Amino acid sequence: MMIPDFKPCELCALSDDELNALFAYIRNQLSETKPDSVERTKALDLLDAIRIEFKRRIAKRFGWINPAP
C-alpha cells in the first residue's frame, strides 16, 4: 500500500476535486493495511488533516472564522 506523503499545510493547494479524490483513495487503501502499522497511522492522520481542511474551506465560504477542528 502506498499512502501519499502530504503535509497538512500542502492540502490547501489542492482543488476540491483533488482533495475528494485523495480522501476516497486513502479510505479505499485503509482496508489493505494492518491495524497497528505505521502506514495505517499515517493514513488516519492524513484523513484527519483532510477533514480539517474541508472544515476550513466551508468556514471560509460562509465567512466563519477559525473553525474548531
CHARMM-style PDB file with segment names, atoms N, HN, CA, C and O in Angstrom:
ATOM      1  N   MET     1       0.842  -1.175   0.000  1.00  0.00      PROA
ATOM      2  CA  MET     1       0.000   0.000   0.000  1.00  0.00      PROA
ATOM      3  C   MET     1       0.887   1.237   0.000  1.00  0.00      PROA
ATOM      4  O   MET     1       1.941   1.268   0.634  1.00  0.00      PROA
ATOM      5  N   MET     2       0.443   2.241  -0.714  1.00  0.00      PROA
ATOM      6  HN  MET     2      -0.414   2.216  -1.229  1.00  0.00      PROA
ATOM      7  CA  MET     2       1.217   3.471  -0.791  1.00  0.00      PROA
ATOM      8  C   MET     2       0.333   4.658  -0.424  1.00  0.00      PROA
ATOM      9  O   MET     2      -0.585   5.015  -1.162  1.00  0.00      PROA
ATOM     10  N   ILE     3       0.620   5.259   0.718  1.00  0.00      PROA
ATOM     11  HN  ILE     3       1.366   4.968   1.318  1.00  0.00      PROA
ATOM     12  CA  ILE     3      -0.098   6.461   1.150  1.00  0.00      PROA
ATOM     13  C   ILE     3       0.706   7.664   0.686  1.00  0.00      PROA
ATOM     14  O   ILE     3       1.901   7.744   0.969  1.00  0.00      PROA
ATOM     15  N   PRO     4       0.082   8.602  -0.021  1.00  0.00      PROA
ATOM     16  CA  PRO     4       0.806   9.792  -0.455  1.00  0.00      PROA
ATOM     17  C   PRO     4       1.381  10.551   0.735  1.00  0.00      PROA
ATOM     18  O   PRO     4       0.801  10.565   1.820  1.00  0.00      PROA
ATOM     19  N   ASP     5       2.513  11.171   0.515  1.00  0.00      PROA
ATOM     20  HN  ASP     5       2.984  11.160  -0.366  1.00  0.00      PROA
ATOM     21  CA  ASP     5       3.191  11.893   1.579  1.00  0.00      PROA
ATOM     22  C   ASP     5       2.862  13.382   1.476  1.00  0.00      PROA
ATOM     23  O   ASP     5       3.602  14.147   0.857  1.00  0.00      PROA
ATOM     24  N   PHE     6       1.760  13.783   2.081  1.00  0.00      PROA
ATOM     25  HN  PHE     6       1.158  13.162   2.584  1.00  0.00      PROA
ATOM     26  CA  PHE     6       1.329  15.172   2.110  1.00  0.00      PROA
ATOM     27  C   PHE     6       1.479  15.714   3.520  1.00  0.00      PROA
ATOM     28  O   PHE     6       1.197  15.021   4.498  1.00  0.00      PROA
ATOM     29  N   LYS     7       1.919  16.941   3.615  1.00  0.00      PROA
ATOM     30  HN  LYS     7       2.148  17.504   2.821  1.00  0.00      PROA
ATOM     31  CA  LYS     7       1.900  17.643   4.898  1.00  0.00      PROA
ATOM     32  C   LYS     7       0.561  18.374   4.970  1.00  0.00      PROA
ATOM     33  O   LYS     7       0.043  18.782   3.931  1.00  0.00      PROA
ATOM     34  N   PRO     8      -0.015  18.552   6.151  1.00  0.00      PROA
ATOM     35  CA  PRO     8      -1.305  19.240   6.255  1.00  0.00      PROA
ATOM     36  C   PRO     8      -1.327  20.617   5.580  1.00  0.00      PROA
ATOM     37  O   PRO     8      -2.349  21.013   5.019  1.00  0.00      PROA
ATOM     38  N   CYS     9      -0.213  21.343   5.631  1.00  0.00      PROA
ATOM     39  HN  CYS     9       0.617  21.022   6.087  1.00  0.00      PROA
ATOM     40  CA  CYS     9      -0.188  22.671   5.013  1.00  0.00      PROA
ATOM     41  C   CYS     9      -0.225  22.601   3.488  1.00  0.00      PROA
ATOM     42  O   CYS     9      -0.557  23.592   2.839  1.00  0.00      PROA
ATOM     43  N   GLU    10       0.106  21.456   2.908  1.00  0.00      PROA
ATOM     44  HN  GLU    10       0.376  20.650   3.435  1.00  0.00      PROA
ATOM     45  CA  GLU    10       0.078  21.308   1.455  1.00  0.00      PROA
ATOM     46  C   GLU    10      -1.334  21.029   0.927  1.00  0.00      PROA
ATOM     47  O   GLU    10      -1.588  21.185  -0.267  1.00  0.00      PROA
ATOM     48  N   LEU    11      -2.233  20.625   1.793  1.00  0.00      PROA
ATOM     49  HN  LEU    11      -2.026  20.498   2.763  1.00  0.00      PROA
ATOM     50  CA  LEU    11      -3.585  20.273   1.356  1.00  0.00      PROA
ATOM     51  C   LEU    11      -4.353  21.485   0.843  1.00  0.00      PROA
ATOM     52  O   LEU    11      -5.241  21.343   0.001  1.00  0.00      PROA
ATOM     53  N   CYS    12      -4.023  22.674   1.339  1.00  0.00      PROA
ATOM     54  HN  CYS    12      -3.302  22.790   2.023  1.00  0.00      PROA
ATOM     55  CA  CYS    12      -4.755  23.864   0.919  1.00  0.00      PROA
ATOM     56  C   CYS    12      -4.481  24.209  -0.536  1.00  0.00      PROA
ATOM     57  O   CYS    12      -5.243  24.965  -1.137  1.00  0.00      PROA
ATOM     58  N   ALA    13      -3.410  23.673  -1.121  1.00  0.00      PROA
ATOM     59  HN  ALA    13      -2.791  23.058  -0.633  1.00  0.00      PROA
ATOM     60  CA  ALA    13      -3.097  23.937  -2.526  1.00  0.00      PROA
ATOM     61  C   ALA    13      -3.906  23.054  -3.476  1.00  0.00      PROA
ATOM     62  O   ALA    13      -3.948  23.315  -4.679  1.00  0.00      PROA
ATOM     63  N   LEU    14      -4.544  22.019  -2.948  1.00  0.00      PROA
ATOM     64  HN  LEU    14      -4.509  21.807  -1.971  1.00  0.00      PROA
ATOM     65  CA  LEU    14      -5.328  21.106  -3.790  1.00  0.00      PROA
ATOM     66  C   LEU    14      -6.713  21.678  -4.053  1.00  0.00      PROA
ATOM     67  O   LEU    14      -7.275  22.395  -3.226  1.00  0.00      PROA
ATOM     68  N   SER    15      -7.248  21.348  -5.216  1.00  0.00      PROA
ATOM     69  HN  SER    15      -6.792  20.765  -5.888  1.00  0.00      PROA
ATOM     70  CA  SER    15      -8.623  21.749  -5.523  1.00  0.00      PROA
ATOM     71  C   SER    15      -9.581  20.857  -4.743  1.00  0.00      PROA
ATOM     72  O   SER    15      -9.171  19.850  -4.166  1.00  0.00      PROA
ATOM     73  N   ASP    16     -10.853  21.228  -4.728  1.00  0.00      PROA
ATOM     74  HN  ASP    16     -11.187  22.046  -5.197  1.00  0.00      PROA
ATOM     75  CA  ASP    16     -11.851  20.412  -4.032  1.00  0.00      PROA
ATOM     76  C   ASP    16     -11.923  19.010  -4.628  1.00  0.00      PROA
ATOM     77  O   ASP    16     -12.034  18.028  -3.894  1.00  0.00      PROA
ATOM     78  N   ASP    17     -11.862  18.912  -5.950  1.00  0.00      PROA
ATOM     79  HN  ASP    17     -11.771  19.710  -6.546  1.00  0.00      PROA
ATOM     80  CA  ASP    17     -11.913  17.603  -6.605  1.00  0.00      PROA
ATOM     81  C   ASP    17     -10.703  16.752  -6.257  1.00  0.00      PROA
ATOM     82  O   ASP    17     -10.834  15.551  -6.021  1.00  0.00      PROA
ATOM     83  N   GLU    18      -9.521  17.368  -6.224  1.00  0.00      PROA
ATOM     84  HN  GLU    18      -9.414  18.344  -6.416  1.00  0.00      PROA
ATOM     85  CA  GLU    18      -8.312  16.634  -5.864  1.00  0.00      PROA
ATOM     86  C   GLU    18      -8.370  16.172  -4.410  1.00  0.00      PROA
ATOM     87  O   GLU    18      -7.956  15.058  -4.089  1.00  0.00      PROA
ATOM     88  N   LEU    19      -8.875  17.018  -3.550  1.00  0.00      PROA
ATOM     89  HN  LEU    19      -9.211  17.923  -3.811  1.00  0.00      PROA
ATOM     90  CA  LEU    19      -8.994  16.663  -2.136  1.00  0.00      PROA
ATOM     91  C   LEU    19      -9.988  15.521  -1.949  1.00  0.00      PROA
ATOM     92  O   LEU    19      -9.744  14.608  -1.161  1.00  0.00      PROA
ATOM     93  N   ASN    20     -11.107  15.569  -2.671  1.00  0.00      PROA
ATOM     94  HN  ASN    20     -11.305  16.312  -3.311  1.00  0.00      PROA
ATOM     95  CA  ASN    20     -12.088  14.476  -2.622  1.00  0.00      PROA
ATOM     96  C   ASN    20     -11.484  13.171  -3.130  1.00  0.00      PROA
ATOM     97  O   ASN    20     -11.699  12.114  -2.537  1.00  0.00      PROA
ATOM     98  N   ALA    21     -10.730  13.242  -4.225  1.00  0.00      PROA
ATOM     99  HN  ALA    21     -10.556  14.101  -4.707  1.00  0.00      PROA
ATOM    100  CA  ALA    21     -10.113  12.042  -4.794  1.00  0.00      PROA
ATOM    101  C   ALA    21      -9.082  11.460  -3.831  1.00  0.00      PROA
ATOM    102  O   ALA    21      -9.005  10.242  -3.667  1.00  0.00      PROA
ATOM    103  N   LEU    22      -8.297  12.315  -3.200  1.00  0.00      PROA
ATOM    104  HN  LEU    22      -8.360  13.304  -3.333  1.00  0.00      PROA
ATOM    105  CA  LEU    22      -7.304  11.852  -2.226  1.00  0.00      PROA
ATOM    106  C   LEU    22      -7.984  11.189  -1.038  1.00  0.00      PROA
ATOM    107  O   LEU    22      -7.537  10.140  -0.574  1.00  0.00      PROA
ATOM    108  N   PHE    23      -9.053  11.787  -0.545  1.00  0.00      PROA
ATOM    109  HN  PHE    23      -9.416  12.639  -0.922  1.00  0.00      PROA
ATOM    110  CA  PHE    23      -9.812  11.220   0.564  1.00  0.00      PROA
ATOM    111  C   PHE    23     -10.343   9.834   0.205  1.00  0.00      PROA
ATOM    112  O   PHE    23     -10.205   8.890   0.983  1.00  0.00      PROA
ATOM    113  N   ALA    24     -10.949   9.715  -0.974  1.00  0.00      PROA
ATOM    114  HN  ALA    24     -11.061  10.481  -1.606  1.00  0.00      PROA
ATOM    115  CA  ALA    24     -11.510   8.431  -1.414  1.00  0.00      PROA
ATOM    116  C   ALA    24     -10.411   7.381  -1.584  1.00  0.00      PROA
ATOM    117  O   ALA    24     -10.591   6.224  -1.204  1.00  0.00      PROA
ATOM    118  N   TYR    25      -9.286   7.780  -2.147  1.00  0.00      PROA
ATOM    119  HN  TYR    25      -9.139   8.719  -2.455  1.00  0.00      PROA
ATOM    120  CA  TYR    25      -8.172   6.844  -2.345  1.00  0.00      PROA
ATOM    121  C   TYR    25      -7.668   6.305  -1.007  1.00  0.00      PROA
ATOM    122  O   TYR    25      -7.471   5.101  -0.848  1.00  0.00      PROA
ATOM    123  N   ILE    26      -7.467   7.191  -0.065  1.00  0.00      PROA
ATOM    124  HN  ILE    26      -7.628   8.169  -0.194  1.00  0.00      PROA
ATOM    125  CA  ILE    26      -6.952   6.764   1.244  1.00  0.00      PROA
ATOM    126  C   ILE    26      -7.955   5.870   1.953  1.00  0.00      PROA
ATOM    127  O   ILE    26      -7.572   4.865   2.552  1.00  0.00      PROA
ATOM    128  N   ARG    27      -9.233   6.219   1.894  1.00  0.00      PROA
ATOM    129  HN  ARG    27      -9.544   7.036   1.407  1.00  0.00      PROA
ATOM    130  CA  ARG    27     -10.262   5.375   2.528  1.00  0.00      PROA
ATOM    131  C   ARG    27     -10.258   3.974   1.925  1.00  0.00      PROA
ATOM    132  O   ARG    27     -10.403   2.988   2.647  1.00  0.00      PROA
ATOM    133  N   ASN    28     -10.092   3.882   0.603  1.00  0.00      PROA
ATOM    134  HN  ASN    28      -9.974   4.683   0.017  1.00  0.00      PROA
ATOM    135  CA  ASN    28     -10.054   2.568  -0.048  1.00  0.00      PROA
ATOM    136  C   ASN    28      -8.806   1.783   0.340  1.00  0.00      PROA
ATOM    137  O   ASN    28      -8.860   0.558   0.454  1.00  0.00      PROA
ATOM    138  N   GLN    29      -7.694   2.461   0.542  1.00  0.00      PROA
ATOM    139  HN  GLN    29      -7.649   3.456   0.449  1.00  0.00      PROA
ATOM    140  CA  GLN    29      -6.443   1.801   0.890  1.00  0.00      PROA
ATOM    141  C   GLN    29      -6.407   1.336   2.344  1.00  0.00      PROA
ATOM    142  O   GLN    29      -5.625   0.449   2.684  1.00  0.00      PROA
ATOM    143  N   LEU    30      -7.230   1.912   3.196  1.00  0.00      PROA
ATOM    144  HN  LEU    30      -7.865   2.633   2.920  1.00  0.00      PROA
ATOM    145  CA  LEU    30      -7.223   1.541   4.618  1.00  0.00      PROA
ATOM    146  C   LEU    30      -7.533   0.064   4.842  1.00  0.00      PROA
ATOM    147  O   LEU    30      -7.012  -0.549   5.774  1.00  0.00      PROA
ATOM    148  N   SER    31      -8.374  -0.502   3.994  1.00  0.00      PROA
ATOM    149  HN  SER    31      -8.798  -0.004   3.237  1.00  0.00      PROA
ATOM    150  CA  SER    31      -8.746  -1.912   4.181  1.00  0.00      PROA
ATOM    151  C   SER    31      -7.562  -2.849   3.935  1.00  0.00      PROA
ATOM    152  O   SER    31      -7.584  -3.999   4.373  1.00  0.00      PROA
ATOM    153  N   GLU    32      -6.535  -2.370   3.243  1.00  0.00      PROA
ATOM    154  HN  GLU    32      -6.516  -1.436   2.887  1.00  0.00      PROA
ATOM    155  CA  GLU    32      -5.373  -3.202   2.928  1.00  0.00      PROA
ATOM    156  C   GLU    32      -4.262  -3.094   3.975  1.00  0.00      PROA
ATOM    157  O   GLU    32      -3.236  -3.762   3.851  1.00  0.00      PROA
ATOM    158  N   THR    33      -4.449  -2.274   4.991  1.00  0.00      PROA
ATOM    159  HN  THR    33      -5.283  -1.731   5.092  1.00  0.00      PROA
ATOM    160  CA  THR    33      -3.392  -2.079   5.976  1.00  0.00      PROA
ATOM    161  C   THR    33      -3.628  -2.916   7.223  1.00  0.00      PROA
ATOM    162  O   THR    33      -4.763  -3.256   7.558  1.00  0.00      PROA
ATOM    163  N   LYS    34      -2.555  -3.235   7.890  1.00  0.00      PROA
ATOM    164  HN  LYS    34      -1.633  -2.958   7.617  1.00  0.00      PROA
ATOM    165  CA  LYS    34      -2.646  -3.944   9.164  1.00  0.00      PROA
ATOM    166  C   LYS    34      -3.047  -2.949  10.242  1.00  0.00      PROA
ATOM    167  O   LYS    34      -2.652  -1.784  10.179  1.00  0.00      PROA
ATOM    168  N   PRO    35      -3.824  -3.383  11.232  1.00  0.00      PROA
ATOM    169  CA  PRO    35      -4.352  -2.460  12.244  1.00  0.00      PROA
ATOM    170  C   PRO    35      -3.303  -1.635  12.997  1.00  0.00      PROA
ATOM    171  O   PRO    35      -3.570  -0.477  13.321  1.00  0.00      PROA
ATOM    172  N   ASP    36      -2.151  -2.176  13.277  1.00  0.00      PROA
ATOM    173  HN  ASP    36      -1.935  -3.116  13.014  1.00  0.00      PROA
ATOM    174  CA  ASP    36      -1.160  -1.442  14.070  1.00  0.00      PROA
ATOM    175  C   ASP    36       0.031  -0.958  13.253  1.00  0.00      PROA
ATOM    176  O   ASP    36       1.092  -0.679  13.812  1.00  0.00      PROA
ATOM    177  N   SER    37      -0.131  -0.855  11.942  1.00  0.00      PROA
ATOM    178  HN  SER    37      -0.992  -1.081  11.488  1.00  0.00      PROA
ATOM    179  CA  SER    37       1.008  -0.488  11.098  1.00  0.00      PROA
ATOM    180  C   SER    37       1.232   1.029  11.061  1.00  0.00      PROA
ATOM    181  O   SER    37       0.339   1.820  11.365  1.00  0.00      PROA
ATOM    182  N   VAL    38       2.432   1.395  10.685  1.00  0.00      PROA
ATOM    183  HN  VAL    38       3.157   0.753  10.438  1.00  0.00      PROA
ATOM    184  CA  VAL    38       2.799   2.801  10.539  1.00  0.00      PROA
ATOM    185  C   VAL    38       2.011   3.428   9.397  1.00  0.00      PROA
ATOM    186  O   VAL    38       1.588   4.581   9.485  1.00  0.00      PROA
ATOM    187  N   GLU    39       1.814   2.660   8.320  1.00  0.00      PROA
ATOM    188  HN  GLU    39       2.157   1.723   8.249  1.00  0.00      PROA
ATOM    189  CA  GLU    39       1.057   3.173   7.165  1.00  0.00      PROA
ATOM    190  C   GLU    39      -0.382   3.514   7.554  1.00  0.00      PROA
ATOM    191  O   GLU    39      -0.927   4.511   7.081  1.00  0.00      PROA
ATOM    192  N   ARG    40      -0.994   2.709   8.400  1.00  0.00      PROA
ATOM    193  HN  ARG    40      -0.551   1.899   8.785  1.00  0.00      PROA
ATOM    194  CA  ARG    40      -2.367   2.969   8.830  1.00  0.00      PROA
ATOM    195  C   ARG    40      -2.429   4.247   9.664  1.00  0.00      PROA
ATOM    196  O   ARG    40      -3.341   5.057   9.499  1.00  0.00      PROA
ATOM    197  N   THR    41      -1.468   4.423  10.552  1.00  0.00      PROA
ATOM    198  HN  THR    41      -0.727   3.765  10.686  1.00  0.00      PROA
ATOM    199  CA  THR    41      -1.410   5.640  11.360  1.00  0.00      PROA
ATOM    200  C   THR    41      -1.233   6.858  10.470  1.00  0.00      PROA
ATOM    201  O   THR    41      -1.882   7.885  10.669  1.00  0.00      PROA
ATOM    202  N   LYS    42      -0.348   6.736   9.488  1.00  0.00      PROA
ATOM    203  HN  LYS    42       0.179   5.901   9.327  1.00  0.00      PROA
ATOM    204  CA  LYS    42      -0.109   7.824   8.539  1.00  0.00      PROA
ATOM    205  C   LYS    42      -1.394   8.145   7.755  1.00  0.00      PROA
ATOM    206  O   LYS    42      -1.729   9.313   7.555  1.00  0.00      PROA
ATOM    207  N   ALA    43      -2.101   7.109   7.318  1.00  0.00      PROA
ATOM    208  HN  ALA    43      -1.829   6.160   7.480  1.00  0.00      PROA
ATOM    209  CA  ALA    43      -3.342   7.300   6.561  1.00  0.00      PROA
ATOM    210  C   ALA    43      -4.413   7.973   7.418  1.00  0.00      PROA
ATOM    211  O   ALA    43      -5.101   8.882   6.954  1.00  0.00      PROA
ATOM    212  N   LEU    44      -4.554   7.533   8.653  1.00  0.00      PROA
ATOM    213  HN  LEU    44      -3.996   6.794   9.031  1.00  0.00      PROA
ATOM    214  CA  LEU    44      -5.563   8.126   9.536  1.00  0.00      PROA
ATOM    215  C   LEU    44      -5.234   9.585   9.859  1.00  0.00      PROA
ATOM    216  O   LEU    44      -6.132  10.422   9.952  1.00  0.00      PROA
ATOM    217  N   ASP    45      -3.947   9.884  10.029  1.00  0.00      PROA
ATOM    218  HN  ASP    45      -3.218   9.204   9.954  1.00  0.00      PROA
ATOM    219  CA  ASP    45      -3.540  11.274  10.264  1.00  0.00      PROA
ATOM    220  C   ASP    45      -3.843  12.151   9.048  1.00  0.00      PROA
ATOM    221  O   ASP    45      -4.293  13.288   9.190  1.00  0.00      PROA
ATOM    222  N   LEU    46      -3.594  11.615   7.859  1.00  0.00      PROA
ATOM    223  HN  LEU    46      -3.228  10.692   7.743  1.00  0.00      PROA
ATOM    224  CA  LEU    46      -3.874  12.371   6.640  1.00  0.00      PROA
ATOM    225  C   LEU    46      -5.375  12.565   6.447  1.00  0.00      PROA
ATOM    226  O   LEU    46      -5.806  13.632   6.010  1.00  0.00      PROA
ATOM    227  N   LEU    47      -6.173  11.553   6.765  1.00  0.00      PROA
ATOM    228  HN  LEU    47      -5.823  10.686   7.120  1.00  0.00      PROA
ATOM    229  CA  LEU    47      -7.632  11.698   6.683  1.00  0.00      PROA
ATOM    230  C   LEU    47      -8.124  12.781   7.648  1.00  0.00      PROA
ATOM    231  O   LEU    47      -9.021  13.556   7.316  1.00  0.00      PROA
ATOM    232  N   ASP    48      -7.539  12.827   8.823  1.00  0.00      PROA
ATOM    233  HN  ASP    48      -6.810  12.197   9.092  1.00  0.00      PROA
ATOM    234  CA  ASP    48      -7.905  13.855   9.792  1.00  0.00      PROA
ATOM    235  C   ASP    48      -7.529  15.246   9.278  1.00  0.00      PROA
ATOM    236  O   ASP    48      -8.292  16.198   9.437  1.00  0.00      PROA
ATOM    237  N   ALA    49      -6.358  15.357   8.665  1.00  0.00      PROA
ATOM    238  HN  ALA    49      -5.738  14.584   8.536  1.00  0.00      PROA
ATOM    239  CA  ALA    49      -5.931  16.643   8.100  1.00  0.00      PROA
ATOM    240  C   ALA    49      -6.850  17.071   6.959  1.00  0.00      PROA
ATOM    241  O   ALA    49      -7.150  18.257   6.816  1.00  0.00      PROA
ATOM    242  N   ILE    50      -7.296  16.120   6.151  1.00  0.00      PROA
ATOM    243  HN  ILE    50      -7.052  15.157   6.267  1.00  0.00      PROA
ATOM    244  CA  ILE    50      -8.224  16.431   5.057  1.00  0.00      PROA
ATOM    245  C   ILE    50      -9.558  16.899   5.633  1.00  0.00      PROA
ATOM    246  O   ILE    50     -10.160  17.843   5.120  1.00  0.00      PROA
ATOM    247  N   ARG    51     -10.017  16.249   6.684  1.00  0.00      PROA
ATOM    248  HN  ARG    51      -9.528  15.482   7.100  1.00  0.00      PROA
ATOM    249  CA  ARG    51     -11.275  16.653   7.328  1.00  0.00      PROA
ATOM    250  C   ARG    51     -11.182  18.089   7.837  1.00  0.00      PROA
ATOM    251  O   ARG    51     -12.114  18.875   7.664  1.00  0.00      PROA
ATOM    252  N   ILE    52     -10.076  18.424   8.452  1.00  0.00      PROA
ATOM    253  HN  ILE    52      -9.319  17.786   8.592  1.00  0.00      PROA
ATOM    254  CA  ILE    52      -9.885  19.782   8.965  1.00  0.00      PROA
ATOM    255  C   ILE    52      -9.830  20.786   7.812  1.00  0.00      PROA
ATOM    256  O   ILE    52     -10.370  21.888   7.917  1.00  0.00      PROA
ATOM    257  N   GLU    53      -9.182  20.405   6.719  1.00  0.00      PROA
ATOM    258  HN  GLU    53      -8.743  19.511   6.633  1.00  0.00      PROA
ATOM    259  CA  GLU    53      -9.111  21.301   5.554  1.00  0.00      PROA
ATOM    260  C   GLU    53     -10.506  21.527   4.970  1.00  0.00      PROA
ATOM    261  O   GLU    53     -10.837  22.648   4.584  1.00  0.00      PROA
ATOM    262  N   PHE    54     -11.328  20.476   4.902  1.00  0.00      PROA
ATOM    263  HN  PHE    54     -11.060  19.565   5.216  1.00  0.00      PROA
ATOM    264  CA  PHE    54     -12.711  20.653   4.430  1.00  0.00      PROA
ATOM    265  C   PHE    54     -13.478  21.607   5.342  1.00  0.00      PROA
ATOM    266  O   PHE    54     -14.211  22.472   4.860  1.00  0.00      PROA
ATOM    267  N   LYS    55     -13.314  21.455   6.647  1.00  0.00      PROA
ATOM    268  HN  LYS    55     -12.720  20.753   7.038  1.00  0.00      PROA
ATOM    269  CA  LYS    55     -13.995  22.352   7.593  1.00  0.00      PROA
ATOM    270  C   LYS    55     -13.525  23.788   7.415  1.00  0.00      PROA
ATOM    271  O   LYS    55     -14.325  24.720   7.493  1.00  0.00      PROA
ATOM    272  N   ARG    56     -12.221  23.970   7.173  1.00  0.00      PROA
ATOM    273  HN  ARG    56     -11.571  23.213   7.109  1.00  0.00      PROA
ATOM    274  CA  ARG    56     -11.678  25.307   6.965  1.00  0.00      PROA
ATOM    275  C   ARG    56     -12.262  25.945   5.710  1.00  0.00      PROA
ATOM    276  O   ARG    56     -12.600  27.128   5.704  1.00  0.00      PROA
ATOM    277  N   ARG    57     -12.377  25.152   4.651  1.00  0.00      PROA
ATOM    278  HN  ARG    57     -12.103  24.190   4.655  1.00  0.00      PROA
ATOM    279  CA  ARG    57     -12.938  25.673   3.394  1.00  0.00      PROA
ATOM    280  C   ARG    57     -14.407  26.038   3.538  1.00  0.00      PROA
ATOM    281  O   ARG    57     -14.854  27.059   3.013  1.00  0.00      PROA
ATOM    282  N   ILE    58     -15.149  25.214   4.241  1.00  0.00      PROA
ATOM    283  HN  ILE    58     -14.786  24.385   4.667  1.00  0.00      PROA
ATOM    284  CA  ILE    58     -16.571  25.512   4.463  1.00  0.00      PROA
ATOM    285  C   ILE    58     -16.705  26.775   5.295  1.00  0.00      PROA
ATOM    286  O   ILE    58     -17.535  27.635   4.998  1.00  0.00      PROA
ATOM    287  N   ALA    59     -15.894  26.886   6.330  1.00  0.00      PROA
ATOM    288  HN  ALA    59     -15.221  26.187   6.571  1.00  0.00      PROA
ATOM    289  CA  ALA    59     -15.938  28.084   7.183  1.00  0.00      PROA
ATOM    290  C   ALA    59     -15.584  29.329   6.381  1.00  0.00      PROA
ATOM    291  O   ALA    59     -16.211  30.376   6.542  1.00  0.00      PROA
ATOM    292  N   LYS    60     -14.600  29.216   5.534  1.00  0.00      PROA
ATOM    293  HN  LYS    60     -14.091  28.366   5.403  1.00  0.00      PROA
ATOM    294  CA  LYS    60     -14.184  30.362   4.713  1.00  0.00      PROA
ATOM    295  C   LYS    60     -15.291  30.753   3.732  1.00  0.00      PROA
ATOM    296  O   LYS    60     -15.534  31.936   3.492  1.00  0.00      PROA
ATOM    297  N   ARG    61     -15.950  29.753   3.176  1.00  0.00      PROA
ATOM    298  HN  ARG    61     -15.753  28.792   3.371  1.00  0.00      PROA
ATOM    299  CA  ARG    61     -17.016  30.000   2.203  1.00  0.00      PROA
ATOM    300  C   ARG    61     -18.183  30.757   2.833  1.00  0.00      PROA
ATOM    301  O   ARG    61     -18.797  31.606   2.187  1.00  0.00      PROA
ATOM    302  N   PHE    62     -18.485  30.451   4.088  1.00  0.00      PROA
ATOM    303  HN  PHE    62     -17.986  29.761   4.613  1.00  0.00      PROA
ATOM    304  CA  PHE    62     -19.616  31.080   4.754  1.00  0.00      PROA
ATOM    305  C   PHE    62     -19.216  32.233   5.664  1.00  0.00      PROA
ATOM    306  O   PHE    62     -20.055  32.785   6.376  1.00  0.00      PROA
ATOM    307  N   GLY    63     -17.945  32.598   5.642  1.00  0.00      PROA
ATOM    308  HN  GLY    63     -17.263  32.150   5.063  1.00  0.00      PROA
ATOM    309  CA  GLY    63     -17.493  33.755   6.390  1.00  0.00      PROA
ATOM    310  C   GLY    63     -17.256  33.514   7.865  1.00  0.00      PROA
ATOM    311  O   GLY    63     -17.120  34.470   8.629  1.00  0.00      PROA
ATOM    312  N   TRP    64     -17.204  32.263   8.285  1.00  0.00      PROA
ATOM    313  HN  TRP    64     -17.315  31.486   7.665  1.00  0.00      PROA
ATOM    314  CA  TRP    64     -16.912  31.972   9.676  1.00  0.00      PROA
ATOM    315  C   TRP    64     -15.425  32.080   9.901  1.00  0.00      PROA
ATOM    316  O   TRP    64     -14.643  31.968   8.957  1.00  0.00      PROA
ATOM    317  N   ILE    65     -15.032  32.293  11.111  1.00  0.00      PROA
ATOM    318  HN  ILE    65     -15.667  32.384  11.878  1.00  0.00      PROA
ATOM    319  CA  ILE    65     -13.623  32.461  11.413  1.00  0.00      PROA
ATOM    320  C   ILE    65     -13.131  31.278  12.243  1.00  0.00      PROA
ATOM    321  O   ILE    65     -13.758  30.885  13.227  1.00  0.00      PROA
ATOM    322  N   ASN    66     -11.988  30.719  11.822  1.00  0.00      PROA
ATOM    323  HN  ASN    66     -11.479  31.039  11.023  1.00  0.00      PROA
ATOM    324  CA  ASN    66     -11.282  29.702  12.580  1.00  0.00      PROA
ATOM    325  C   ASN    66     -12.181  28.586  13.125  1.00  0.00      PROA
ATOM    326  O   ASN    66     -12.471  28.573  14.321  1.00  0.00      PROA
ATOM    327  N   PRO    67     -12.631  27.646  12.275  1.00  0.00      PROA
ATOM    328  CA  PRO    67     -13.492  26.566  12.760  1.00  0.00      PROA
ATOM    329  C   PRO    67     -12.738  25.650  13.710  1.00  0.00      PROA
ATOM    330  O   PRO    67     -11.533  25.446  13.562  1.00  0.00      PROA
ATOM    331  N   ALA    68     -13.425  25.120  14.649  1.00  0.00      PROA
ATOM    332  HN  ALA    68     -14.404  25.285  14.768  1.00  0.00      PROA
ATOM    333  CA  ALA    68     -12.806  24.190  15.604  1.00  0.00      PROA
ATOM    334  C   ALA    68     -12.526  22.868  14.897  1.00  0.00      PROA
ATOM    335  O   ALA    68     -13.378  22.365  14.163  1.00  0.00      PROA
ATOM    336  N   PRO    69     -11.341  22.304  15.112  1.00  0.00      PROA
ATOM    337  CA  PRO    69     -11.032  21.002  14.467  1.00  0.00      PROA
ATOM    338  C   PRO    69     -11.820  19.951  15.134  1.00  0.00      PROA
ATOM    339  OT1 PRO    69     -11.726  18.780  14.763  1.00  0.00      PROA
TER     340      PRO     69
END
